[in-house]
Amino acid sequence: MDGEDVPNYLDAELFILRSLCRDDAPQLAEILTNAELSQFDQVDRALAILDARMWIESAARGRAARRQMTWGIAQTAESPIIGVCDFEIDSGVAIVGFGLLPRARRRGVMSTCLATAIQHVFTHALVSRIQAEVALENRASIGLLRKFGFVDICSENSSKWTLDRCKWNLRSTALRGIDRTRATAT
Ligand SMILES: CC(C)(COP(=O)(O)OP(=O)(O)OC[C@H]1O[C@@H](n2cnc3c(N)ncnc32)[C@H](O)[C@@H]1OP(=O)(O)O)[C@@H](O)C(=O)NCCC(=O)NCCS
């Protein structure tokens, strides 16, 4: 990736997007496995946290190599993360991934935070489009992507989505009206 260094913090109004650190591993494990930690046994939980640590280290390497932008979503600089969004950048295209703790969902949190992250990526990384691949049955993610103006480039059995920079420039103006009052403390 050409462009600028990834900033440690982005201000997403009620939330901040910040770089991940080792201490974020327990929350990240919960986000990435998409399950409540209470459902894990001790071994599963330890393994999930180990995976999350490796994920954080890999994101830091990607960031240093300027091919990845990853942020944890939190309410303050000191509070634990409730979500994550991640952009892997290659040849002018960013592949986005995102996730929230179950308790933080359906409050407009990702709408608010992803808008800030996408704006940053399109402004500061040399990418002309952002793509996503989600499971066909993942209605929440598909709804979120549609809301952001992503269009479906899927075949029958996969769900791939793309957002061009020029489309975003138009869309972002409309999204400024997002109802952020829903995106409250969790
Ligand atoms: C996808 C996800 C990040 C959405 O975050 P969120 O903060 O709950 O989403 P928002 O509240 O901002 O909702 C944005 C839009 O997404 C859609 N949406 C969100 N949750 C939904 C649900 N449960 N069912 C249907 N649509 C949903 C709606 O279109 C919504 O717009 P609206 O509120 O104007 O109706 C969250 O559900 C999640 O973490 N899912 C698990 C992780 C995952 O599947 N990641 C994708 C792999 S890349």
The ligand as an SDF file (V2000), in Angstrom:
LIG
                    3D

 48 50  0  0  0  0  0  0  0  0999 V2000
  -22.6820   -7.1890   10.6100 C   0  0  0  0  0  0  0  0  0  0  0  0
  -22.5570   -6.4180   11.8990 C   0  0  0  0  0  0  0  0  0  0  0  0
  -21.1320   -5.8580   12.0260 C   0  0  0  0  0  0  0  0  0  0  0  0
  -23.5470   -5.2380   11.8630 C   0  0  0  0  0  0  0  0  0  0  0  0
  -23.2170   -4.3000   12.8740 O   0  0  0  0  0  0  0  0  0  0  0  0
  -24.3440   -3.4470   13.6130 P   0  0  0  0  0  0  0  0  0  0  0  0
  -23.7040   -2.3480   14.3880 O   0  0  0  0  0  0  0  0  0  0  0  0
  -25.2310   -4.3800   14.3600 O   0  0  0  0  0  0  0  0  0  0  0  0
  -25.1390   -2.8420   12.3820 O   0  0  0  0  0  0  0  0  0  0  0  0
  -26.0180   -1.5380   12.4350 P   0  0  0  0  0  0  0  0  0  0  0  0
  -26.8370   -1.5100   13.6740 O   0  0  0  0  0  0  0  0  0  0  0  0
  -25.1590   -0.3430   12.1640 O   0  0  0  0  0  0  0  0  0  0  0  0
  -27.0080   -1.7920   11.1900 O   0  0  0  0  0  0  0  0  0  0  0  0
  -26.6470   -1.4060    9.8770 C   0  0  0  0  0  0  0  0  0  0  0  0
  -27.5380   -2.0890    8.8810 C   0  0  0  0  0  0  0  0  0  0  0  0
  -27.2240   -3.4830    8.8320 O   0  0  0  0  0  0  0  0  0  0  0  0
  -28.4290   -4.2540    8.6740 C   0  0  0  0  0  0  0  0  0  0  0  0
  -28.5670   -5.1340    9.8480 N   0  0  0  0  0  0  0  0  0  0  0  0
  -27.8650   -5.0850   10.9980 C   0  0  0  0  0  0  0  0  0  0  0  0
  -28.2240   -6.1080   11.7990 N   0  0  0  0  0  0  0  0  0  0  0  0
  -29.1740   -6.7960   11.1360 C   0  0  0  0  0  0  0  0  0  0  0  0
  -29.9270   -7.9680   11.4230 C   0  0  0  0  0  0  0  0  0  0  0  0
  -29.7620   -8.6220   12.5900 N   0  0  0  0  0  0  0  0  0  0  0  0
  -30.7990   -8.4260   10.4910 N   0  0  0  0  0  0  0  0  0  0  0  0
  -30.9620   -7.7810    9.3150 C   0  0  0  0  0  0  0  0  0  0  0  0
  -30.2750   -6.6550    8.9820 N   0  0  0  0  0  0  0  0  0  0  0  0
  -29.3970   -6.1690    9.8850 C   0  0  0  0  0  0  0  0  0  0  0  0
  -29.5660   -3.2670    8.5380 C   0  0  0  0  0  0  0  0  0  0  0  0
  -29.7120   -2.9900    7.1610 O   0  0  0  0  0  0  0  0  0  0  0  0
  -29.0170   -2.0530    9.2460 C   0  0  0  0  0  0  0  0  0  0  0  0
  -29.5530   -0.8570    8.7740 O   0  0  0  0  0  0  0  0  0  0  0  0
  -30.8160   -0.1990    9.5480 P   0  0  0  0  0  0  0  0  0  0  0  0
  -30.4840   -0.1500   11.0090 O   0  0  0  0  0  0  0  0  0  0  0  0
  -30.9150    1.1470    8.9290 O   0  0  0  0  0  0  0  0  0  0  0  0
  -31.9630   -1.1240    9.2930 O   0  0  0  0  0  0  0  0  0  0  0  0
  -22.8760   -7.3120   13.1350 C   0  0  0  0  0  0  0  0  0  0  0  0
  -24.1340   -7.8960   12.9520 O   0  0  0  0  0  0  0  0  0  0  0  0
  -21.8360   -8.4070   13.3780 C   0  0  0  0  0  0  0  0  0  0  0  0
  -20.8550   -8.1940   14.0530 O   0  0  0  0  0  0  0  0  0  0  0  0
  -22.0680   -9.6120   12.8060 N   0  0  0  0  0  0  0  0  0  0  0  0
  -21.1460  -10.7360   12.9850 C   0  0  0  0  0  0  0  0  0  0  0  0
  -19.8220  -10.5320   12.2610 C   0  0  0  0  0  0  0  0  0  0  0  0
  -19.9550  -10.7420   10.7560 C   0  0  0  0  0  0  0  0  0  0  0  0
  -20.8240  -11.4520   10.2960 O   0  0  0  0  0  0  0  0  0  0  0  0
  -19.0370  -10.1130   10.0040 N   0  0  0  0  0  0  0  0  0  0  0  0
  -19.0320  -10.2430    8.5440 C   0  0  0  0  0  0  0  0  0  0  0  0
  -17.8410  -10.9220    8.0640 C   0  0  0  0  0  0  0  0  0  0  0  0
  -16.9060   -9.7830    7.0790 S   0  0  0  0  0  0  0  0  0  0  0  0
  1  2  1  0
  2  3  1  0
  2  4  1  0
  2 36  1  0
  4  5  1  0
  5  6  1  0
  6  7  2  0
  6  8  1  0
  6  9  1  0
  9 10  1  0
 10 11  2  0
 10 12  1  0
 10 13  1  0
 13 14  1  0
 14 15  1  0
 15 16  1  0
 15 30  1  0
 16 17  1  0
 17 18  1  0
 17 28  1  0
 18 19  1  0
 18 27  1  0
 19 20  2  0
 20 21  1  0
 21 22  1  0
 21 27  2  0
 22 23  1  0
 22 24  2  0
 24 25  1  0
 25 26  2  0
 26 27  1  0
 28 29  1  0
 28 30  1  0
 30 31  1  0
 31 32  1  0
 32 33  2  0
 32 34  1  0
 32 35  1  0
 36 37  1  0
 36 38  1  0
 38 39  2  0
 38 40  1  0
 40 41  1  0
 41 42  1  0
 42 43  1  0
 43 44  2  0
 43 45  1  0
 45 46  1  0
 46 47  1  0
 47 48  1  0
M  END
$$$$
